[in-house]
């Protein structure tokens, strides 16, 4: 029996990358799934792949009414909502304050903060009444940029730091009825896209960066697949295995936080 049998979970940005891996893992764990997805092509692909096994809603996570519509469609189909996962996000390809124009900075801030930060609050608000009924949980996808610099530019980093504050405040406000937690993944073998306001909407992380170079920067010396990150979400969504955790950020950073000033001497580990 899976950890999430008969739990109803709504995931934003479930059409690719980590979101799609979460859809697959949660189905394996026995959950019933709904997805809010902006891309028309990804909506079509999800419907073709899963047919009527999941609910797919086309919409924009940065709009409250689209989040509310997704919650309503989920409850209409499955009768309840147990967990909301705010997962949709975009990157900024290290767009730095020196090289962005003032106009670019202004537009990029609104776009990136809207998708990466504001959408978390809007989704939580839309799901609130149903989660109060089920005494369920909320999980946000953040990033190692929620903890460290240099995982993106200042706007992306700000958007992920903001997510930590949103998570902690909601965990405080919604206790004891709703648990609120987050996961901060390291870089992964997923092609997260950039900001349209910076001309990056068709450029993915792996289009611009060498996966081997990313892996070499991590003490665990590998680039995780999206599937490697899903276990943390299963734990946080589980009622049986996660009663005590709220206001918690699981830092799945492949050891970035303990990286020293020099690389470990591999020969010592092999003796």
Secondary structure per residue as TSV (DSSP state, phi and psi in degrees):
chain	resnum	aa	ss	phi	psi
A	1	X	-	360.0	133.7
A	2	X	-	-74.2	164.4
A	3	X	T	-70.8	-17.4
A	4	X	T	-122.9	29.9
A	5	X	T	-57.6	124.4
A	6	X	T	66.6	9.0
A	7	X	-	-77.1	142.2
A	8	X	E	-105.7	122.5
A	9	X	E	-128.7	130.2
A	10	X	E	-106.1	123.7
A	11	X	E	-118.0	129.8
A	12	X	E	-91.5	145.7
A	13	X	T	65.3	41.1
A	14	X	T	-91.5	13.9
A	15	X	T	-91.0	-9.2
A	16	X	S	-163.0	170.4
A	17	X	H	57.4	-136.6
A	18	X	H	-61.6	-38.8
A	19	X	H	-59.8	-43.7
A	20	X	H	-67.3	-38.4
A	21	X	H	-62.1	-36.4
A	22	X	H	-67.1	-41.1
A	23	X	H	-56.2	-49.5
A	24	X	H	-65.5	-43.7
A	25	X	H	-66.6	-42.1
A	26	X	H	-67.9	-36.7
A	27	X	H	-61.0	-42.7
A	28	X	H	-62.1	-30.1
A	29	X	T	-84.7	2.2
A	30	X	T	96.9	6.2
A	31	X	-	-81.9	162.0
A	32	X	E	-108.5	133.0
A	33	X	E	-121.0	140.9
A	34	X	E	-127.4	148.7
A	35	X	E	-131.1	131.9
A	36	X	E	-102.5	120.8
A	37	X	E	-139.7	133.2
A	38	X	-	-81.9	-39.9
A	39	X	-	-68.0	124.4
A	40	X	H	-62.1	-41.3
A	41	X	H	-64.2	-39.7
A	42	X	H	-71.8	-33.8
A	43	X	H	-60.6	-46.7
A	44	X	H	-62.9	-40.4
A	45	X	H	-65.7	-40.2
A	46	X	H	-63.7	-42.9
A	47	X	H	-65.4	-38.3
A	48	X	H	-68.6	-38.5
A	49	X	H	-73.8	-41.1
A	50	X	H	-111.0	-8.4
A	51	X	G	53.0	-124.7
A	52	X	G	-93.0	7.9
A	53	X	G	-70.7	-26.8
A	54	X	S	-129.3	164.3
A	55	X	E	-100.9	129.6
A	56	X	E	-121.7	124.9
A	57	X	E	-118.1	125.7
A	58	X	E	-83.0	128.0
A	59	X	-	178.5	172.6
A	60	X	-	-106.1	120.1
A	61	X	T	-63.5	-21.2
A	62	X	T	-83.8	6.1
A	63	X	S	-118.4	125.5
A	64	X	H	-59.5	-44.9
A	65	X	H	-62.5	-33.3
A	66	X	H	-69.0	-39.6
A	67	X	H	-62.8	-43.5
A	68	X	H	-64.4	-40.6
A	69	X	H	-62.2	-37.8
A	70	X	H	-65.9	-41.8
A	71	X	H	-62.9	-45.3
A	72	X	H	-62.0	-41.6
A	73	X	H	-65.4	-37.2
A	74	X	H	-63.9	-48.1
A	75	X	H	-69.0	-37.0
A	76	X	H	-60.4	-38.8
A	77	X	H	-79.6	-44.8
A	78	X	H	-109.1	-10.1
A	79	X	S	88.1	-5.7
A	80	X	-	-168.8	175.3
A	81	X	-	-139.8	124.5
A	82	X	-	-102.4	-28.6
A	83	X	E	-151.6	132.9
A	84	X	E	-109.7	127.0
A	85	X	E	-115.4	109.3
A	86	X	E	-84.3	97.6
A	87	X	-	-115.7	-23.9
A	88	X	-	-60.6	142.2
A	89	X	-	-167.4	162.4
A	90	X	-	-131.8	162.7
A	91	X	-	-109.7	179.8
A	92	X	-	-130.3	9.3
A	93	X	T	51.5	41.9
A	94	X	T	60.4	30.3
A	95	X	-	-61.9	114.7
A	96	X	-	-101.3	161.2
A	97	X	T	-67.4	-26.1
A	98	X	T	-69.6	-41.9
A	99	X	T	-97.6	-13.9
A	100	X	S	-78.0	141.4
A	101	X	-	-74.5	164.8
A	102	X	H	-60.1	-39.5
A	103	X	H	-66.2	-42.1
A	104	X	H	-61.4	-43.8
A	105	X	H	-60.4	-44.2
A	106	X	H	-59.6	-47.9
A	107	X	H	-72.2	-41.1
A	108	X	H	-65.5	-37.5
A	109	X	H	-59.8	-48.0
A	110	X	H	-63.9	-42.8
A	111	X	H	-68.0	-50.8
A	112	X	H	-69.8	-44.1
A	113	X	H	-65.3	-33.6
A	114	X	I	-63.6	-43.5
A	115	X	I	-82.0	-42.3
A	116	X	I	-85.9	-22.3
A	117	X	I	-123.5	-60.5
A	118	X	I	-56.6	-39.1
A	119	X	H	-61.3	-29.1
A	120	X	H	-64.0	-44.1
A	121	X	H	-69.7	-42.0
A	122	X	H	-63.2	-42.9
A	123	X	H	-64.6	-42.1
A	124	X	H	-63.1	-41.4
A	125	X	H	-64.0	-43.8
A	126	X	H	-62.9	-35.6
A	127	X	H	-87.3	-8.4
A	128	X	H	-55.9	-52.1
A	129	X	H	-62.2	-40.9
A	130	X	H	-69.2	-36.5
A	131	X	H	-71.7	-30.9
A	132	X	H	-64.5	-39.2
A	133	X	H	-63.8	-42.9
A	134	X	H	-89.7	-7.9
A	135	X	T	50.4	54.7
A	136	X	-	-94.4	-146.0
A	137	X	E	-147.7	162.1
A	138	X	E	-126.1	137.2
A	139	X	E	-131.6	131.6
A	140	X	E	-109.1	139.8
A	141	X	E	-89.1	117.3
A	142	X	-	-108.3	-126.4
A	143	X	-	-176.3	162.6
A	144	X	G	-62.9	-17.3
A	145	X	G	-71.6	-7.4
A	146	X	G	-75.5	-11.1
A	147	X	T	-125.0	-30.1
A	148	X	S	-127.9	154.0
A	149	X	S	-78.7	171.0
A	150	X	S	74.2	12.9
A	151	X	S	-90.9	-1.9
A	152	X	S	-179.6	-168.4
A	153	X	-	-83.3	-176.4
A	154	X	H	-65.0	-31.8
A	155	X	H	-72.6	-45.8
A	156	X	H	-61.0	-46.1
A	157	X	H	-60.7	-41.8
A	158	X	H	-62.4	-39.7
A	159	X	H	-64.9	-34.8
A	160	X	H	-81.6	-35.0
A	161	X	H	-62.1	-39.3
A	162	X	H	-59.8	-36.6
A	163	X	H	-60.3	-34.2
A	164	X	H	-64.3	-44.8
A	165	X	H	-64.1	-40.0
A	166	X	H	-62.1	-46.6
A	167	X	H	-59.5	-47.7
A	168	X	H	-67.6	-41.3
A	169	X	H	-65.3	-42.9
A	170	X	H	-67.8	-36.2
A	171	X	H	-60.2	-39.4
A	172	X	H	-68.2	-47.7
A	173	X	H	-69.0	-33.3
A	174	X	H	-99.0	-4.7
A	175	X	T	-69.6	144.7
A	176	X	T	-95.3	6.1
A	177	X	T	-78.8	-38.1
A	178	X	-	-128.4	128.5
A	179	X	E	-85.2	137.3
A	180	X	E	-129.7	120.9
A	181	X	E	-139.8	178.6
A	182	X	E	-150.6	160.2
A	183	X	E	-123.3	135.1
A	184	X	E	-114.9	88.6
A	185	X	E	-72.6	153.9
A	186	X	-	-75.8	-176.0
A	187	X	-	-57.1	145.0
A	188	X	B	-133.0	169.3
A	189	X	S	-83.1	60.1
A	190	X	S	-132.9	151.2
A	191	X	-	-102.6	58.4
A	192	X	-	-56.7	135.5
A	193	X	B	-88.0	164.4
A	194	X	-	-94.3	-168.7
A	195	X	-	-87.1	134.7
A	196	X	G	-63.8	-34.6
A	197	X	G	-65.6	-17.0
A	198	X	G	-108.0	10.8
A	199	X	T	70.9	27.1
A	200	X	-	-112.6	7.6
A	201	X	T	-63.5	-20.6
A	202	X	T	-109.5	11.6
A	203	X	-	-112.4	119.9
A	204	X	B	-94.0	163.5
A	205	X	H	-53.8	-44.7
A	206	X	H	-78.6	-10.7
A	207	X	H	-74.6	-24.0
A	208	X	H	-112.8	-13.0
A	209	X	S	-130.5	147.3
A	210	X	-	-82.4	117.7
A	211	X	H	-56.3	-36.8
A	212	X	H	-65.9	-36.7
A	213	X	H	-67.3	-39.2
A	214	X	H	-60.7	-46.2
A	215	X	H	-61.2	-39.4
A	216	X	H	-66.0	-20.8
A	217	X	T	-82.4	-3.9
A	218	X	S	-107.6	135.1
A	219	X	T	-55.8	-32.3
A	220	X	T	-78.2	-7.7
A	221	X	-	59.3	42.1
A	222	X	S	-154.6	154.9
A	223	X	-	-98.3	112.2
A	224	X	B	-64.0	147.3
A	225	X	-	-81.0	160.6
A	226	X	H	-57.0	-37.0
A	227	X	H	-60.8	-28.2
A	228	X	H	-65.7	-22.0
A	229	X	H	-91.0	-12.2
A	230	X	H	-71.8	-24.9
A	231	X	H	-60.3	-36.5
A	232	X	H	-62.9	-38.0
A	233	X	H	-69.7	-39.4
A	234	X	H	-59.5	-45.2
A	235	X	H	-58.7	-49.9
A	236	X	H	-67.8	-30.0
A	237	X	H	-81.3	-18.5
A	238	X	-	-74.3	130.7
A	239	X	T	-74.2	-40.8
A	240	X	T	-69.8	-38.3
A	241	X	T	-102.2	1.1
A	242	X	-	-143.1	53.5
A	243	X	S	-73.7	-35.2
A	244	X	S	-85.8	-14.6
A	245	X	-	-92.2	119.2
A	246	X	-	-149.9	148.2
A	247	X	S	72.0	23.0
A	248	X	-	-106.4	136.1
A	249	X	E	-109.4	114.2
A	250	X	E	-83.5	115.8
A	251	X	E	-92.8	90.0
A	252	X	E	-92.1	67.7
A	253	X	-	-105.7	12.4
A	254	X	T	56.1	28.3
A	255	X	T	90.3	7.2
A	256	X	G	-56.6	-34.1
A	257	X	G	-70.8	-15.6
A	258	X	G	-114.3	16.0
A	259	X	-	-68.8	127.8
A	260	X	-	-91.8	-165.4
A	261	X	S	-81.4	-10.7
A	262	X	S	-142.3	161.0
A	263	X	-	-72.9	146.0
A	264	X	-	-60.2	149.9
A	265	X	-	-84.8	101.3
A	266	X	H	-59.0	-30.8
A	267	X	H	-65.5	-27.9
A	268	X	H	-67.9	-32.6
A	269	X	H	-77.3	-18.6
A	270	X	T	-95.5	-2.6
A	271	X	-	-82.0	360.0
